[in-house]
Amino acid sequence: MNLYISRHGETIFNTQKRITGSTDSPLTPKGIEQAEMLGKSLDGIIFDMVYCSPLGRAVQTISAAFGDNVVPCVDRRLAEINLGVMEGLTFSEADEKYPRSGMLFFTNPVLYETPPGGEGLNGIINRIASFIDDVIKSGFENVFILTHGYAMRVIHACTVGNKSIPAIAEAPSFTNCSLVKYTYNKEKWELKQDY
């Protein structure tokens, strides 16, 4: 099995250095262009299934990348981490108002404390792991997943990692519309390609 996974295009909140999480922010013109380039980079690959986060920026990216050629299967388990009261704040505001949360989910997940109204790291690990298990059971050969930057780090932790919070800390960061490929063979995951 081959999993091709990408993050959505640049959003307005991305340009403002604001925490987005489960809040939505539309793509910028640059984000739409990134999505179109992503689609071109996938030309020639036939996907058995295309999955997408339900958040608008992910759906908008799929539309710009594939046009009418793909109707994605929207799966709520691929949504970005919910960061509760921190959503909409700039990175510096979040660090100042919530010093035990702030950007720790990203920079040092082991020390992160869930902010009010937010989702714990074990929660996102469990939902992503559940999604990955279902994809394995599907028996598909080539699968495309459009999700979010932090969700991609958790996918990394749930495939080549050991499904733990420290494994999230070891995952790479993913830029807008970056593309990675994982393979699953003989019950083992491997990061094959970082586009």
Sine and cosine of phi, psi and omega as CSV:
sin_phi,cos_phi,sin_psi,cos_psi,sin_omega,cos_omega
0.00,0.00,0.66,-0.75,0.07,-1.00
-0.90,-0.44,0.81,-0.58,0.09,-1.00
-0.95,-0.31,0.86,-0.50,0.13,-0.99
-0.97,-0.23,0.84,-0.54,-0.12,-0.99
-0.79,-0.62,0.70,-0.71,0.00,-1.00
-0.66,-0.75,0.40,-0.92,0.10,-1.00
-1.00,-0.06,0.42,-0.91,0.05,-1.00
-0.89,0.46,0.22,-0.98,0.05,-1.00
-0.96,0.28,0.16,-0.99,-0.01,-1.00
-0.85,0.53,0.69,-0.73,0.03,-1.00
-0.92,-0.39,0.20,-0.98,0.06,-1.00
-0.86,0.50,-0.70,0.72,0.03,-1.00
-0.88,0.48,-0.59,0.80,0.05,-1.00
-0.85,0.52,-0.69,0.73,-0.04,-1.00
-0.94,0.35,-0.43,0.90,0.00,-1.00
-1.00,-0.05,0.05,1.00,-0.04,-1.00
0.81,0.58,0.73,0.68,0.04,-1.00
-0.96,-0.30,0.52,-0.86,0.06,-1.00
-0.97,0.25,0.82,-0.58,-0.06,-1.00
-0.98,-0.19,-0.82,0.57,0.01,-1.00
0.83,0.55,-0.79,-0.61,-0.04,-1.00
-1.00,0.05,-0.07,1.00,0.13,-0.99
-0.96,0.26,0.37,-0.93,0.00,-1.00
-0.92,-0.39,0.42,-0.91,0.03,-1.00
-0.52,-0.86,0.77,-0.64,-0.06,-1.00
-0.94,0.33,0.34,-0.94,0.07,-1.00
-0.93,0.38,0.54,-0.84,0.15,-0.99
-0.99,0.13,0.19,-0.98,0.13,-0.99
-0.82,0.57,-0.62,0.79,0.05,-1.00
-0.89,0.45,-0.64,0.77,0.02,-1.00
-0.89,0.46,-0.63,0.78,0.05,-1.00
-0.91,0.42,-0.68,0.74,0.04,-1.00
-0.89,0.46,-0.66,0.75,0.05,-1.00
-0.86,0.50,-0.68,0.73,-0.01,-1.00
-0.90,0.44,-0.65,0.76,0.03,-1.00
-0.89,0.46,-0.65,0.76,0.04,-1.00
-0.92,0.40,-0.60,0.80,0.06,-1.00
-0.86,0.51,-0.73,0.68,0.02,-1.00
-0.85,0.53,-0.67,0.74,0.01,-1.00
-0.90,0.43,-0.59,0.80,-0.02,-1.00
-0.93,0.37,-0.30,0.95,-0.02,-1.00
-0.99,-0.17,0.02,1.00,0.03,-1.00
-0.80,0.60,0.71,-0.71,0.07,-1.00
1.00,-0.07,-0.23,0.97,0.04,-1.00
-1.00,-0.07,0.81,-0.58,0.04,-1.00
-0.99,-0.10,0.89,-0.46,-0.03,-1.00
-0.99,-0.11,0.73,-0.68,0.10,-0.99
-0.95,0.32,-0.50,0.87,0.00,-1.00
-0.43,-0.90,0.60,-0.80,0.10,-0.99
-0.86,-0.50,0.86,-0.51,0.02,-1.00
-0.96,-0.29,0.48,-0.88,-0.05,-1.00
-0.55,-0.84,0.61,-0.79,0.18,-0.98
-0.87,0.49,0.47,-0.88,0.02,-1.00
-0.98,0.21,-0.18,0.98,-0.07,-1.00
-0.94,0.33,0.59,-0.81,-0.13,-0.99
-0.81,0.58,-0.63,0.78,-0.04,-1.00
-0.92,0.40,-0.50,0.87,0.05,-1.00
-0.97,0.26,-0.71,0.70,0.02,-1.00
-0.88,0.47,-0.66,0.75,0.02,-1.00
-0.89,0.45,-0.62,0.78,0.03,-1.00
-0.91,0.41,-0.70,0.71,0.04,-1.00
-0.85,0.53,-0.71,0.71,-0.01,-1.00
-0.88,0.47,-0.69,0.72,0.01,-1.00
-0.94,0.35,-0.55,0.84,-0.04,-1.00
-0.97,0.25,-0.67,0.75,-0.15,-0.99
-0.91,-0.42,-0.19,0.98,-0.05,-1.00
0.88,0.48,-0.66,-0.75,-0.01,-1.00
-1.00,0.04,0.07,1.00,-0.07,-1.00
-0.97,0.24,-0.27,0.96,-0.08,-1.00
-0.71,-0.70,0.74,-0.68,0.19,-0.98
-0.93,-0.36,0.96,-0.28,-0.09,-1.00
-0.96,0.28,0.43,-0.90,0.18,-0.98
-1.00,0.04,0.94,-0.35,-0.03,-1.00
-0.99,0.15,0.81,-0.59,-0.04,-1.00
-0.78,-0.62,0.87,-0.50,-0.06,-1.00
-0.88,0.48,-0.40,0.92,-0.01,-1.00
-0.93,0.37,-0.24,0.97,0.01,-1.00
-1.00,-0.06,0.05,1.00,0.02,-1.00
-0.90,0.44,0.38,-0.92,0.05,-1.00
-0.94,0.35,0.33,-0.94,0.05,-1.00
-0.85,0.53,0.66,-0.75,0.06,-1.00
-1.00,0.08,0.87,-0.49,-0.06,-1.00
-0.96,-0.27,0.32,0.95,0.16,-0.99
0.81,0.59,-0.76,-0.64,-0.09,-1.00
-0.91,0.42,-0.23,0.97,-0.01,-1.00
-0.99,0.15,-0.28,0.96,-0.08,-1.00
-0.91,0.42,0.71,-0.71,-0.04,-1.00
1.00,-0.05,-0.29,0.96,0.04,-1.00
-0.98,0.22,0.44,-0.90,0.16,-0.99
-0.95,0.31,0.28,-0.96,0.01,-1.00
-0.84,0.54,-0.68,0.73,-0.04,-1.00
-0.93,0.36,-0.60,0.80,0.05,-1.00
-0.89,0.45,-0.67,0.75,0.01,-1.00
-0.89,0.45,-0.68,0.73,0.03,-1.00
-0.89,0.46,-0.62,0.79,-0.04,-1.00
-0.96,0.28,-0.72,0.70,-0.07,-1.00
-0.98,0.21,-0.53,0.85,-0.07,-1.00
-0.75,-0.66,0.95,0.32,-0.12,-0.99
-0.88,0.48,-0.40,0.92,0.02,-1.00
-1.00,0.01,-0.04,1.00,0.05,-1.00
-0.85,-0.52,-0.99,0.16,0.06,-1.00
0.66,0.75,-0.76,-0.65,0.00,-1.00
-1.00,-0.04,0.19,0.98,-0.02,-1.00
-0.89,0.46,-0.50,0.87,0.03,-1.00
-0.84,0.54,-0.48,0.88,-0.04,-1.00
-1.00,-0.10,-0.74,0.67,-0.12,-0.99
-0.99,0.12,-0.54,0.84,-0.02,-1.00
-0.46,-0.89,0.96,0.27,-0.10,-1.00
-0.82,0.57,-0.49,0.87,-0.03,-1.00
-0.89,0.45,-0.52,0.86,-0.02,-1.00
-1.00,-0.06,-0.12,0.99,-0.10,-0.99
-0.92,0.39,0.70,-0.72,0.13,-0.99
-0.91,-0.41,0.74,-0.67,-0.05,-1.00
-0.88,0.47,0.81,-0.59,0.02,-1.00
-0.97,0.26,0.30,-0.95,0.03,-1.00
-0.80,0.60,0.74,-0.67,0.02,-1.00
0.98,0.20,0.03,1.00,-0.07,-1.00
-1.00,-0.08,0.04,-1.00,0.00,-1.00
-0.97,-0.25,0.74,-0.68,0.05,-1.00
-0.95,0.31,0.39,-0.92,-0.03,-1.00
-0.91,0.41,-0.56,0.83,0.06,-1.00
-0.91,0.41,-0.50,0.87,0.05,-1.00
-0.90,0.44,-0.73,0.68,0.00,-1.00
-0.94,0.33,-0.56,0.83,0.08,-1.00
-0.87,0.50,-0.72,0.69,-0.05,-1.00
-0.90,0.44,-0.67,0.75,-0.04,-1.00
-0.96,0.29,-0.61,0.79,0.04,-1.00
-0.93,0.38,-0.66,0.75,0.02,-1.00
-0.88,0.47,-0.62,0.78,0.04,-1.00
-0.89,0.46,-0.68,0.74,0.04,-1.00
-0.88,0.47,-0.75,0.67,-0.01,-1.00
-0.86,0.51,-0.68,0.73,0.03,-1.00
-0.86,0.51,-0.67,0.74,0.01,-1.00
-0.92,0.39,-0.60,0.80,0.03,-1.00
-0.91,0.42,-0.66,0.75,0.04,-1.00
-0.86,0.50,-0.70,0.72,-0.03,-1.00
-0.91,0.41,-0.40,0.92,-0.06,-1.00
-0.90,0.43,-0.51,0.86,-0.03,-1.00
0.98,0.21,0.18,0.98,0.02,-1.00
-0.91,0.41,0.46,-0.89,0.03,-1.00
-1.00,0.01,-0.79,0.62,-0.02,-1.00
-0.84,-0.54,0.84,-0.55,-0.04,-1.00
-0.79,-0.62,0.70,-0.72,0.11,-0.99
-0.94,-0.35,0.68,-0.73,-0.01,-1.00
-0.78,-0.62,0.81,-0.58,0.08,-1.00
-0.94,-0.35,0.88,-0.48,-0.09,-1.00
-0.59,-0.81,-0.63,-0.77,-0.15,-0.99
-0.77,-0.64,0.26,-0.97,-0.08,-1.00
-0.85,0.53,-0.75,0.66,-0.03,-1.00
-0.96,0.28,-0.61,0.79,0.07,-1.00
-0.85,0.52,-0.59,0.81,0.05,-1.00
-0.91,0.42,-0.61,0.79,0.06,-1.00
-0.90,0.44,-0.61,0.79,0.02,-1.00
-0.94,0.33,-0.62,0.78,0.09,-1.00
-0.85,0.52,-0.68,0.73,0.05,-1.00
-0.85,0.52,-0.71,0.71,0.00,-1.00
-0.91,0.42,-0.49,0.87,-0.04,-1.00
-1.00,0.01,-0.10,0.99,0.04,-1.00
-0.93,-0.36,-0.98,0.21,-0.04,-1.00
-0.98,0.18,-0.23,0.97,0.04,-1.00
-1.00,-0.06,-0.30,-0.96,-0.06,-1.00
-0.90,-0.43,0.45,0.89,0.06,-1.00
0.86,0.52,0.66,0.75,-0.02,-1.00
-0.79,-0.61,0.26,-0.97,0.06,-1.00
-0.89,0.45,-0.69,0.72,0.07,-1.00
-0.86,0.52,-0.51,0.86,0.03,-1.00
-0.93,0.38,-0.50,0.87,0.08,-1.00
-0.91,0.42,-0.66,0.75,0.00,-1.00
-0.86,0.50,-0.50,0.86,-0.03,-1.00
-1.00,0.08,-0.17,0.99,-0.04,-1.00
-0.96,0.28,0.50,-0.87,0.06,-1.00
-0.95,0.32,0.25,-0.97,0.14,-0.99
-1.00,-0.02,0.52,-0.86,-0.06,-1.00
-0.85,-0.53,0.79,-0.61,0.01,-1.00
-0.99,0.11,0.16,-0.99,0.00,-1.00
-0.85,0.52,0.78,-0.62,0.00,-1.00
0.88,0.48,0.30,0.95,0.15,-0.99
-0.91,0.42,0.46,-0.89,-0.09,-1.00
-0.77,-0.64,0.76,-0.65,0.06,-1.00
-0.79,-0.61,0.40,-0.92,0.01,-1.00
-0.80,-0.60,0.78,-0.62,0.09,-1.00
-0.89,-0.45,0.58,-0.81,0.10,-0.99
-0.89,-0.45,0.53,-0.85,0.05,-1.00
-0.84,-0.54,0.88,-0.47,-0.05,-1.00
-0.53,-0.85,0.76,-0.65,0.01,-1.00
0.80,0.60,0.72,0.69,0.07,-1.00
0.89,0.46,0.44,0.90,0.01,-1.00
-0.73,-0.68,0.71,-0.71,0.05,-1.00
-0.99,-0.11,0.58,-0.82,0.05,-1.00
-0.60,-0.80,0.71,-0.70,0.13,-0.99
-0.98,0.19,0.92,-0.39,-0.11,-0.99
-1.00,-0.07,-0.61,0.79,-0.17,-0.99
-0.48,-0.88,0.69,-0.72,0.10,-1.00
-0.88,-0.47,0.95,-0.30,-0.09,-1.00
-0.97,0.23,0.00,0.00,0.00,0.00
